[in-house]
Amino acid sequence: MTFSTDIASIWDKIDRIDPVAYGQTRNYVDGDVTYLSPYLSRGVISTRQVAAAVLAKGYKPEEVQRFLQELAWREYFQRVWQQLGDDMFDDIRVNRTSLQTAALPAAIAKACTGIEAIDLGIEKLYSTGYMHNHLRMYTASLVCNIGKSYWKLPSQWMYYHLLDGDLASNTCSWQWVAGSFSSKKYYCNQENINKYCHTQQKNTLLDHDYSLLPTLERPEALLAQERPELRTELPSTPLPSIDPSLPLHIYHNYHLDPSWRADEPANRVLLLEPSHFAQYPVSKKVIDFILALAKNIEGLQVYCGEFSEIPHAYQVPSIITREHPAYQHIPGLKDARDWMFPQVNRYYPSFFGFWKKASPYVQKLSPAPLQTAAAY
Ligand SMILES: Cc1cc2nc3c(=O)[nH]c(=O)nc-3n(C[C@H](O)[C@H](O)[C@H](O)COP(=O)(O)OP(=O)(O)OC[C@H]3O[C@@H](n4cnc5c(N)ncnc54)[C@H](O)[C@@H]3O)c2cc1C
């Protein structure tokens, strides 16, 4: 599995979406999923663009509701971050800090839990930077609810490797599985894994009836712990060359949209701040992916350094970026992100509260992008 980075092949993937088959098969590891998350997370394309492209083919919203809802999950988690701020990185609804360990089971890090589908999923995560949604849920459930690890470090481990690493989807999903952002913990058993991953295993750590899973002691196989080293090596780059008579347009690891203000003369800088990656480390594979996507943006200079070190940053006529919770410290104008539901911008404790408000707007999903300043 490879993720091409040129715009034509990304739009080709969008064109090939079968939203009806998606609804029927998305839970299977070989189901008809889109593999669009690395591009959505990096802001190359938006959930609104994908939803509008699918609806433009004539599907009625109710026929493709499952697909639209999944896109809306991403947006929901982004709104949670926007509204809660950094409180999102602690238990959101239910305190789970009393779990037995804060580290990661070594069997997970080494992909040797004995559950074939999960082990293969982790190996693929390392080699491709992608993991199917169900395997993410199985892995998180095994770590938090069977291995009794606190969700934080394991979520950072997974985020580190994902090309689609998105702090909101990742943190909230781990908390959802662990039961700190939901009303109950998520459990899966071997039978469920066998069904959706086409395996036929028996007598594994998870080969139990659902009623037994919450009562199990931490299994021997998950007792050994480790703290994986998560560190980002950024390439060294020269200071960007800035023309002080032109605006400064800032791109970042979640904002790589080649169509954003594309016609305006500007200094365009992709800012990869060491301070951001020290807090939220990602692998070299992820950095390489970001750099490859950046090639779609004409005239973009890559700068691995802090915003405050950009020459002439305070002499240019304006500084513009896109609103994002991780980049609030960038001064200047912040354009709104291209939301599916710009109207639904409050905090909802559950996705279904959000969806209830959002779904009436599905009919009105605008085919035109929302790129006005400060309307978030
Ligand atoms: C423990 C855990 C960690 C996760 N970490 C991340 C992460 O770091 N980054 C990330 O983008 N997604 C994350 N997800 C959500 C989901 O697994 C991925 O978005 C999805 O698997 C991406 O593959 P796809 O594009 O083929 O998805 P598809 O199934 O084709 O879905 C289309 C799009 O809908 C959205 N979507 C689908 N399912 C979900 C979901 N459960 N939650 C949020 N949005 C969804 C995504 O934007 C996705 O690209 C996580 C889920 C879990 C359970």
Ligand as a Chemical Component Dictionary entry (heavy atoms), coordinates in Angstrom:
data_LIG
# 
_chem_comp.id                   LIG 
_chem_comp.type                 NON-POLYMER 
_chem_comp.pdbx_formal_charge   0 
_chem_comp.three_letter_code    LIG 
# 
loop_
_chem_comp_atom.comp_id 
_chem_comp_atom.atom_id 
_chem_comp_atom.alt_atom_id 
_chem_comp_atom.type_symbol 
_chem_comp_atom.charge 
_chem_comp_atom.model_Cartn_x 
_chem_comp_atom.model_Cartn_y 
_chem_comp_atom.model_Cartn_z 
_chem_comp_atom.pdbx_ordinal 
LIG C1  C1  C 0 -7.575  4.354  18.039 1  
LIG C2  C2  C 0 -7.864  5.163  16.809 2  
LIG C3  C3  C 0 -6.958  6.119  16.390 3  
LIG C4  C4  C 0 -7.243  6.896  15.255 4  
LIG N1  N1  N 0 -6.342  7.843  14.858 5  
LIG C5  C5  C 0 -6.596  8.596  13.768 6  
LIG C6  C6  C 0 -5.674  9.581  13.337 7  
LIG O1  O1  O 0 -4.645  9.839  13.955 8  
LIG N2  N2  N 0 -5.979  10.257 12.193 9  
LIG C7  C7  C 0 -7.121  10.028 11.491 10 
LIG O2  O2  O 0 -7.318  10.658 10.432 11 
LIG N3  N3  N 0 -8.018  9.127  11.887 12 
LIG C8  C8  C 0 -7.797  8.405  13.005 13 
LIG N4  N4  N 0 -8.702  7.461  13.399 14 
LIG C9  C9  C 0 -9.995  7.365  12.678 15 
LIG C10 C10 C 0 -10.036 6.348  11.525 16 
LIG O3  O3  O 0 -9.494  5.140  11.924 17 
LIG C11 C11 C 0 -9.317  6.834  10.270 18 
LIG O4  O4  O 0 -9.720  8.153  9.946  19 
LIG C12 C12 C 0 -9.652  5.942  9.072  20 
LIG O5  O5  O 0 -9.339  4.604  9.372  21 
LIG C13 C13 C 0 -8.864  6.418  7.898  22 
LIG O6  O6  O 0 -8.915  5.526  6.800  23 
LIG P1  P1  P 0 -9.744  5.885  5.495  24 
LIG O7  O7  O 0 -9.422  7.235  5.006  25 
LIG O8  O8  O 0 -9.595  4.745  4.556  26 
LIG O9  O9  O 0 -11.206 5.944  6.130  27 
LIG P2  P2  P 0 -12.619 5.749  5.495  28 
LIG O10 O10 O 0 -13.289 4.672  6.250  29 
LIG O11 O11 O 0 -12.566 5.643  4.024  30 
LIG O12 O12 O 0 -13.382 7.069  5.912  31 
LIG C14 C14 C 0 -13.389 8.262  5.107  32 
LIG C15 C15 C 0 -12.970 9.403  5.993  33 
LIG O13 O13 O 0 -13.910 9.561  7.055  34 
LIG C16 C16 C 0 -13.216 9.929  8.250  35 
LIG N5  N5  N 0 -13.356 8.845  9.232  36 
LIG C17 C17 C 0 -13.670 7.553  9.019  37 
LIG N6  N6  N 0 -13.752 6.870  10.178 38 
LIG C18 C18 C 0 -13.458 7.757  11.146 39 
LIG C19 C19 C 0 -13.369 7.689  12.555 40 
LIG N7  N7  N 0 -13.615 6.553  13.210 41 
LIG N8  N8  N 0 -13.024 8.795  13.233 42 
LIG C20 C20 C 0 -12.771 9.967  12.604 43 
LIG N9  N9  N 0 -12.871 10.102 11.269 44 
LIG C21 C21 C 0 -13.190 9.017  10.558 45 
LIG C22 C22 C 0 -11.759 10.103 7.870  46 
LIG O14 O14 O 0 -11.557 11.433 7.514  47 
LIG C23 C23 C 0 -11.620 9.191  6.672  48 
LIG O15 O15 O 0 -10.567 9.532  5.832  49 
LIG C24 C24 C 0 -8.453  6.689  14.541 50 
LIG C25 C25 C 0 -9.345  5.715  14.975 51 
LIG C26 C26 C 0 -9.072  4.952  16.085 52 
LIG C27 C27 C 0 -10.043 3.910  16.531 53 
# 
loop_
_chem_comp_bond.comp_id 
_chem_comp_bond.atom_id_1 
_chem_comp_bond.atom_id_2 
_chem_comp_bond.value_order 
_chem_comp_bond.pdbx_ordinal 
LIG C1  C2  SING 1  
LIG C2  C3  SING 2  
LIG C2  C26 DOUB 3  
LIG C3  C4  DOUB 4  
LIG C4  N1  SING 5  
LIG C4  C24 SING 6  
LIG N1  C5  DOUB 7  
LIG C5  C6  SING 8  
LIG C5  C8  SING 9  
LIG C6  O1  DOUB 10 
LIG C6  N2  SING 11 
LIG N2  C7  SING 12 
LIG C7  O2  DOUB 13 
LIG C7  N3  SING 14 
LIG N3  C8  DOUB 15 
LIG C8  N4  SING 16 
LIG N4  C9  SING 17 
LIG N4  C24 SING 18 
LIG C9  C10 SING 19 
LIG C10 O3  SING 20 
LIG C10 C11 SING 21 
LIG C11 O4  SING 22 
LIG C11 C12 SING 23 
LIG C12 O5  SING 24 
LIG C12 C13 SING 25 
LIG C13 O6  SING 26 
LIG O6  P1  SING 27 
LIG P1  O7  DOUB 28 
LIG P1  O8  SING 29 
LIG P1  O9  SING 30 
LIG O9  P2  SING 31 
LIG P2  O10 DOUB 32 
LIG P2  O11 SING 33 
LIG P2  O12 SING 34 
LIG O12 C14 SING 35 
LIG C14 C15 SING 36 
LIG C15 O13 SING 37 
LIG C15 C23 SING 38 
LIG O13 C16 SING 39 
LIG C16 N5  SING 40 
LIG C16 C22 SING 41 
LIG N5  C17 SING 42 
LIG N5  C21 SING 43 
LIG C17 N6  DOUB 44 
LIG N6  C18 SING 45 
LIG C18 C19 SING 46 
LIG C18 C21 DOUB 47 
LIG C19 N7  SING 48 
LIG C19 N8  DOUB 49 
LIG N8  C20 SING 50 
LIG C20 N9  DOUB 51 
LIG N9  C21 SING 52 
LIG C22 O14 SING 53 
LIG C22 C23 SING 54 
LIG C23 O15 SING 55 
LIG C24 C25 DOUB 56 
LIG C25 C26 SING 57 
LIG C26 C27 SING 58 
# 
